[in-house]
Amino acid sequence: MTTCDFCGRVAESDPMPLTWTTAVENGRRRTFCDTCSREHLRAMESKLDSEWW
């Protein structure tokens, strides 16, 4: 089961949906749902840690 590290949403399928994204921040893998990914796309592309969103 996959959970969004930003909002806490749980993926309904396993493996996680293709619309979800992953990132590595400070050596830790983070997973974000499609809603959070769309909302924070520019910050993600700028490689900002999720703390700054």
C-alpha positions in Angstrom: 0.0 0.0 0.0 1.4 3.4 -1.0 0.6 6.6 0.9 1.2 10.2 -0.3 3.9 11.8 1.9 2.3 15.2 1.5 -1.4 14.8 2.1 -1.7 11.2 3.4 -3.9 9.9 0.6 -3.7 6.1 0.2 -3.4 4.6 -3.3 -6.3 2.4 -4.2 -4.2 0.0 -6.2 -0.9 -1.8 -5.8 1.5 -1.0 -7.4 0.9 2.7 -7.1 -0.9 4.4 -10.0 1.2 5.7 -12.9 0.0 9.3 -12.2 1.7 9.4 -8.8 5.3 10.7 -8.6 8.4 9.9 -6.5 11.3 12.0 -5.4 14.4 11.5 -3.3 14.9 14.2 -0.6 17.9 14.0 1.7 18.4 10.4 0.7 14.8 9.4 1.5 12.3 8.3 -1.1 9.1 10.3 -1.0 5.8 9.5 -2.9 3.2 12.1 -3.9 -0.4 11.5 -5.2 -1.6 12.9 -8.5 -3.4 15.8 -6.9 -0.3 17.0 -4.9 1.9 16.3 -7.9 -0.2 18.6 -10.1 -0.5 21.3 -7.4 3.2 21.4 -6.7 4.6 20.6 -10.1 6.7 23.8 -10.5 8.3 23.3 -7.1 9.1 19.7 -7.9 10.7 20.6 -11.3 12.8 23.2 -9.4 14.0 20.4 -7.2 12.7 22.2 -4.0 12.3 19.9 -1.0 8.7 19.4 0.0 9.4 21.4 3.2 9.3 24.6 1.0 6.0 23.9 -0.7 
